Amino acid sequence: MTPLSSEQDIFALRRHAKTIAQAVGLDSRDQVRLATAVSELGRDLLRPAVMTAAFSLQREPAALQAVLQWRDDRAPSNESLTAITRLLPQTRHERGRIEITFLIPEAAVRDLKVEEVLARLESDSPASAIDDFRAQSRDLIAALQEAHAQRDELERLNEELTETNAGVMALYAELSVEHKDVVERFGEEHELALALQRTFLPAGLPEVVGAELAVRYLPAASTTEIGGDFYEAVNTSHGLLLAVGDVVGHSLQAAMVMGELRHALRAYAAQNLPPHILLEHLDHLLTLHQPGWSATVCIVLVEPGNARLHIANAGHLPPLLLPTGAAPRYLREHGPLLGLGLPQPPATSHRIEPGSQLLLITDGLIETRGSDLHERLELLSSSAANGPKEPDALCTKLVDAFGSDPEDDIIVFAARFQPPRDR
């Protein structure tokens, strides 16, 4: 504890503060801060009445504490207290007391030899005012040098940030131009891909006595890669053959495989083969010439007279039959998908009443992320049953209801059958 009653005592307090701060391991900057704080406050509060400055060491938590105390009602000026609080936020002020606390390493408390510190303080001979002024000036110069160094560092960082900002702006402008080009190229490539895929699909649907046909094809909305969805309708001597298929995958190669399957189907259909034999021929073609690829295909053969149809389904979604005056039902018999080299079961036969509708789709119409396929099929069945009877209008309704922003290609193929009129 040091009594403070003169200017000389304030200089001594400054020296003592630096000596103690150095002994407990504070760095040079904190040593100067503590010495400056206690001397500034001591000088501001100095009155004829006695004031004391005390330094104490705490063990838990390890800390050095400097306390200025006085008994009258004097108070530090706002300027001094504001400056010191900004310099040392850990400063606490209350009536008759100012407390400054520095946390220090526990090892500094454990290893500190208090006797040696006291001996250094007692041996510290009084210095002249010139010596104290010079010591204070050295601290001030060191602080100014540190401030200048920090200022120079801030200026350097500001220059770097300015350069970086200019580079970012330039890169942003460049990327904006490139993004515009990419968007334009994406649109061009998307249109090219769609045009290419359309060349693999039938140019039109055949005219068949007693049958109305309509189809909708929608490409996926979010990719330039084209898919493998296809449909076919061809007259044969055994009746009208309808087919919908989907090659697994999205790429130009998938579209090429799709085109190969569709053209092969037309060629095999001219041989008047049963539907399940057509599927086995397509499976053999796929495993022989496109190993590793697979596809789902559903073939429907409508007998002349439009009273019975035969279905062979290689792993595709079941066709939906909408009889006149009866509940719609899915024709769920099916065999394995193509590309596995497995035999196909014989086609199943179903009677159809006059005015019945048949609906064939690809999975892009109803399959969405997080949805249940069974529930989506039931919803499609309900929508189709309550929809228009004309195939073209039915296709439009289903696409509007299910096909907004499709994640996959969509095909909706609808037919309505009537007995042929006698000529």
BALUMVEX-788360 format. One record per residue (C-alpha): residue in one letter; residue number from 1; x, y negated, z negated. Coordinates in steps of 0.5 Angstrom, whole numbers. Example, Ala and Ser with C-alpha at 12.3 -4.5 7.8 and 13.67 -1.06 7.14 Angstrom:
<pts>
PT residu num    px    py    pz
PT      A   1    25     9   -16
PT      S   2    27     2   -14
</pts>
This chain:
<pts>
PT residu num    px    py    pz
PT      M   1     0     0     0
PT      T   2     3    -7     2
PT      P   3     0   -14    -1
PT      L   4    -1   -19     4
PT      S   5    -1   -26     2
PT      S   6     4   -29     7
PT      E   7     6   -29    15
PT      Q   8    13   -26    13
PT      D   9     8   -20    10
PT      I  10     5   -19    16
PT      F  11    11   -18    20
PT      A  12    13   -13    15
PT      L  13     6   -10    16
PT      R  14     8    -9    23
PT      R  15    14    -6    22
PT      H  16    12    -1    17
PT      A  17     6     1    22
PT      K  18    11     2    27
PT      T  19    15     6    23
PT      I  20     9    11    20
PT      A  21     6    12    27
PT      Q  22    13    14    29
PT      A  23    14    19    24
PT      V  24     7    22    25
PT      G  25     8    23    32
PT      L  26     4    18    35
PT      D  27     7    16    42
PT      S  28    10     9    44
PT      R  29     3     6    46
PT      D  30    -1     8    40
PT      Q  31     5     6    36
PT      V  32     5    -1    39
PT      R  33    -3    -1    39
PT      L  34    -3     0    31
PT      A  35     2    -5    30
PT      T  36    -1   -10    34
PT      A  37    -8    -9    31
PT      V  38    -6    -9    24
PT      S  39    -2   -15    25
PT      E  40    -7   -19    29
PT      L  41   -13   -17    24
PT      G  42    -8   -19    18
PT      R  43    -6   -26    21
PT      D  44   -13   -27    22
PT      L  45   -16   -25    15
PT      L  46   -10   -28    12
PT      R  47   -12   -33     6
PT      P  48    -9   -35    -1
PT      A  49   -13   -30    -4
PT      V  50    -9   -23    -4
PT      M  51   -11   -18     1
PT      T  52    -8   -11     2
PT      A  53    -6    -6     7
PT      A  54    -6     2     6
PT      F  55    -3     8    10
PT      S  56    -6    15     8
PT      L  57    -5    21    11
PT      Q  58   -11    26    12
PT      R  59   -10    34    12
PT      E  60   -17    36    15
PT      P  61   -18    33    20
PT      A  62   -11    31    21
PT      A  63   -11    24    22
PT      L  64    -7    18    20
PT      Q  65   -11    12    17
PT      A  66   -10     5    16
PT      V  67   -14     1    12
PT      L  68   -14    -7    11
PT      Q  69   -18    -9     4
PT      W  70   -20   -16     1
PT      R  71   -25   -18    -5
PT      D  72   -28   -24    -2
PT      D  73   -33   -26     3
PT      R  74   -28   -27     9
PT      A  75   -29   -24    16
PT      P  76   -25   -23    22
PT      S  77   -27   -27    28
PT      N  78   -31   -24    33
PT      E  79   -25   -25    38
PT      S  80   -20   -21    34
PT      L  81   -25   -16    32
PT      T  82   -28   -15    39
PT      A  83   -21   -15    42
PT      I  84   -18   -10    37
PT      T  85   -25    -5    38
PT      R  86   -24    -5    45
PT      L  87   -16    -3    44
PT      L  88   -18     2    39
PT      P  89   -25     4    39
PT      Q  90   -24     8    33
PT      T  91   -24     2    29
PT      R  92   -29     1    23
PT      H  93   -31    -6    20
PT      E  94   -35    -7    14
PT      R  95   -35   -12     9
PT      G  96   -29   -13     5
PT      R  97   -26    -7     9
PT      I  98   -23    -5    16
PT      E  99   -21     2    18
PT      I 100   -17     5    24
PT      T 101   -16    12    24
PT      F 102   -12    16    29
PT      L 103   -12    24    30
PT      I 104    -6    27    30
PT      P 105    -3    34    31
PT      E 106    -4    39    25
PT      A 107     4    40    25
PT      A 108     5    33    24
PT      V 109     2    33    18
PT      R 110     5    40    16
PT      D 111    12    38    18
PT      L 112    12    31    15
PT      K 113    17    29    10
PT      V 114    13    24     6
PT      E 115    20    22     2
PT      E 116    24    21     8
PT      V 117    18    16    11
PT      L 118    18    12     4
PT      A 119    26    12     4
PT      R 120    26     9    11
PT      L 121    20     4     9
PT      E 122    24     2     3
PT      S 123    31     1     6
PT      D 124    28    -3    12
PT      S 125    31   -10    10
PT      P 126    27   -16    11
PT      A 127    28   -19    18
PT      S 128    28   -26    20
PT      A 129    23   -29    24
PT      I 130    27   -29    30
PT      D 131    28   -22    29
PT      D 132    21   -20    28
PT      F 133    19   -25    34
PT      R 134    24   -21    39
PT      A 135    21   -14    37
PT      Q 136    14   -17    38
PT      S 137    16   -20    45
PT      R 138    19   -13    47
PT      D 139    13   -10    45
PT      L 140     9   -15    49
PT      I 141    14   -14    55
PT      A 142    13    -6    55
PT      A 143     5    -7    54
PT      L 144     6   -12    60
PT      Q 145    10    -7    64
PT      E 146     5    -1    63
PT      A 147    -1    -6    65
PT      H 148     3    -8    71
PT      A 149     5     0    73
PT      Q 150    -3     1    72
PT      R 151    -5    -4    76
PT      D 152     0    -2    82
PT      E 153    -3     5    81
PT      L 154   -10     2    82
PT      E 155    -8    -2    88
PT      R 156    -5     4    91
PT      L 157   -11     9    89
PT      N 158   -15     3    92
PT      E 159   -11     3    99
PT      E 160   -12    11    99
PT      L 161   -19    10    98
PT      T 162   -20     5   103
PT      E 163   -16     9   108
PT      T 164   -20    15   106
PT      N 165   -26    12   107
PT      A 166   -24     9   114
PT      G 167   -22    16   116
PT      V 168   -29    19   113
PT      M 169   -33    14   117
PT      A 170   -29    15   123
PT      L 171   -30    23   122
PT      Y 172   -38    21   121
PT      A 173   -38    17   127
PT      E 174   -34    23   131
PT      L 175   -39    28   128
PT      S 176   -45    25   130
PT      V 177   -43    24   137
PT      E 178   -41    32   137
PT      H 179   -48    33   133
PT      K 180   -52    30   138
PT      D 181   -48    34   144
PT      V 182   -49    40   140
PT      V 183   -56    39   139
PT      E 184   -57    38   147
PT      R 185   -53    44   148
PT      F 186   -57    48   144
PT      G 187   -63    46   147
PT      E 188   -60    47   154
PT      E 189   -58    54   152
PT      H 190   -64    56   149
PT      E 191   -68    54   155
PT      L 192   -63    58   159
PT      A 193   -64    64   154
PT      L 194   -71    64   155
PT      A 195   -71    63   162
PT      L 196   -67    69   163
PT      Q 197   -71    73   158
PT      R 198   -77    72   162
PT      T 199   -74    75   168
PT      F 200   -74    81   165
PT      L 201   -82    81   163
PT      P 202   -87    83   168
PT      A 203   -89    77   173
PT      G 204   -97    78   172
PT      L 205  -102    83   170
PT      P 206  -105    88   174
PT      E 207  -113    87   176
PT      V 208  -116    93   174
PT      V 209  -124    95   175
PT      G 210  -127    95   168
PT      A 211  -121    92   164
PT      E 212  -120    85   162
PT      L 213  -112    84   160
PT      A 214  -109    78   157
PT      V 215  -102    77   154
PT      R 216   -98    72   150
PT      Y 217   -91    72   149
PT      L 218   -87    67   144
PT      P 219   -80    67   143
PT      A 220   -77    66   136
PT      A 221   -77    58   134
PT      S 222   -70    58   131
PT      T 223   -65    62   135
PT      T 224   -62    61   142
PT      E 225   -60    69   142
PT      I 226   -66    72   146
PT      G 227   -70    79   143
PT      G 228   -72    85   146
PT      D 229   -79    85   146
PT      F 230   -83    87   152
PT      Y 231   -89    89   155
PT      E 232   -92    93   161
PT      A 233   -98    94   165
PT      V 234   -98    99   171
PT      N 235  -104   103   175
PT      T 236  -102   110   176
PT      S 237  -106   116   179
PT      H 238  -108   118   172
PT      G 239  -110   111   169
PT      L 240  -108   105   167
PT      L 241  -102   105   163
PT      L 242  -100    99   157
PT      A 243   -94    99   153
PT      V 244   -91    94   148
PT      G 245   -84    95   146
PT      D 246   -78    92   142
PT      V 247   -71    93   142
PT      V 248   -68    93   135
PT      G 249   -63    87   135
PT      H 250   -63    80   138
PT      S 251   -57    78   143
PT      L 252   -56    78   151
PT      Q 253   -55    85   150
PT      A 254   -61    87   147
PT      A 255   -65    83   153
PT      M 256   -61    87   158
PT      V 257   -63    94   154
PT      M 258   -70    92   154
PT      G 259   -70    90   161
PT      E 260   -67    97   163
PT      L 261   -72   101   159
PT      R 262   -78    97   162
PT      H 263   -76    98   169
PT      A 264   -75   105   167
PT      L 265   -82   106   164
PT      R 266   -85   103   171
PT      A 267   -81   108   175
PT      Y 268   -82   114   170
PT      A 269   -90   112   170
PT      A 270   -90   113   178
PT      Q 271   -89   120   177
PT      N 272   -95   121   173
PT      L 273   -92   124   167
PT      P 274   -96   124   160
PT      P 275   -94   119   155
PT      H 276   -90   123   150
PT      I 277   -86   125   156
PT      L 278   -85   118   158
PT      L 279   -82   117   151
PT      E 280   -78   123   151
PT      H 281   -75   120   158
PT      L 282   -74   113   155
PT      D 283   -70   116   149
PT      H 284   -66   120   154
PT      L 285   -64   114   158
PT      L 286   -62   110   151
PT      T 287   -58   115   148
PT      L 288   -54   117   155
PT      H 289   -53   110   157
PT      Q 290   -54   105   151
PT      P 291   -51   109   145
PT      G 292   -52   106   139
PT      W 293   -58   102   141
PT      S 294   -65   104   138
PT      A 295   -72   101   140
PT      T 296   -80   102   138
PT      V 297   -85   103   144
PT      C 298   -92   105   144
PT      I 299   -95   107   150
PT      V 300  -103   107   152
PT      L 301  -106   111   158
PT      V 302  -113   109   159
PT      E 303  -117   114   163
PT      P 304  -120   112   169
PT      G 305  -127   111   167
PT      N 306  -125   107   161
PT      A 307  -128   112   156
PT      R 308  -122   115   153
PT      L 309  -115   113   152
PT      H 310  -108   117   150
PT      I 311  -103   114   145
PT      A 312   -96   116   144
PT      N 313   -92   112   139
PT      A 314   -85   112   138
PT      G 315   -84   108   131
PT      H 316   -88   102   133
PT      L 317   -93    98   130
PT      P 318  -100   102   131
PT      P 319  -105    99   136
PT      L 320  -111    96   133
PT      L 321  -118    99   136
PT      L 322  -124    95   136
PT      P 323  -130    99   137
PT      T 324  -137    95   139
PT      G 325  -141    95   133
PT      A 326  -136    99   128
PT      A 327  -131    97   124
PT      P 328  -124    96   127
PT      R 329  -118   102   126
PT      Y 330  -111   102   127
PT      L 331  -109   109   131
PT      R 332  -103   111   126
PT      E 333  -101   117   129
PT      H 334   -93   116   132
PT      G 335   -87   119   133
PT      P 336   -79   117   131
PT      L 337   -77   111   135
PT      L 338   -72   112   141
PT      G 339   -65   112   141
PT      L 340   -65   118   136
PT      G 341   -65   124   141
PT      L 342   -71   127   137
PT      P 343   -77   130   141
PT      Q 344   -84   126   141
PT      P 345   -91   129   139
PT      P 346   -96   130   144
PT      A 347  -100   124   145
PT      T 348  -107   123   141
PT      S 349  -113   122   145
PT      H 350  -119   117   142
PT      R 351  -126   116   145
PT      I 352  -127   108   147
PT      E 353  -134   105   147
PT      P 354  -136   100   152
PT      G 355  -134    93   150
PT      S 356  -129    96   146
PT      Q 357  -122    92   145
PT      L 358  -115    94   144
PT      L 359  -110    90   141
PT      L 360  -102    91   141
PT      I 361   -97    87   138
PT      T 362   -90    86   136
PT      D 363   -88    85   129
PT      G 364   -86    78   130
PT      L 365   -93    76   129
PT      I 366   -94    79   122
PT      E 367   -88    80   119
PT      T 368   -85    75   115
PT      R 369   -80    74   109
PT      G 370   -83    76   102
PT      S 371   -90    79   105
PT      D 372   -93    86   105
PT      L 373   -93    89   111
PT      H 374  -100    93   109
PT      E 375  -103    86   107
PT      R 376  -101    83   114
PT      L 377  -104    88   118
PT      E 378  -111    88   114
PT      L 379  -111    81   115
PT      L 380  -109    81   122
PT      S 381  -115    87   123
PT      S 382  -120    82   120
PT      S 383  -118    76   124
PT      A 384  -119    80   130
PT      A 385  -125    83   128
PT      N 386  -128    76   127
PT      G 387  -125    73   133
PT      P 388  -127    72   140
PT      K 389  -129    78   145
PT      E 390  -125    76   151
PT      P 391  -118    78   151
PT      D 392  -115    71   153
PT      A 393  -119    67   147
PT      L 394  -117    73   142
PT      C 395  -110    72   144
PT      T 396  -110    65   143
PT      K 397  -113    65   136
PT      L 398  -108    70   134
PT      V 399  -102    66   136
PT      D 400  -105    60   133
PT      A 401  -107    64   126
PT      F 402  -100    68   126
PT      G 403   -95    65   130
PT      S 404   -93    58   128
PT      D 405   -85    57   128
PT      P 406   -84    65   129
PT      E 407   -78    68   126
PT      D 408   -78    73   131
PT      D 409   -80    74   138
PT      I 410   -88    75   139
PT      I 411   -92    79   144
PT      V 412  -100    80   143
PT      F 413  -103    84   148
PT      A 414  -110    85   148
PT      A 415  -115    89   153
PT      R 416  -123    90   153
PT      F 417  -126    96   157
PT      Q 418  -132    97   160
PT      P 419  -135   103   165
PT      P 420  -133   101   172
PT      R 421  -139    99   176
PT      D 422  -142   104   181
PT      R 423  -140   101   188
</pts>
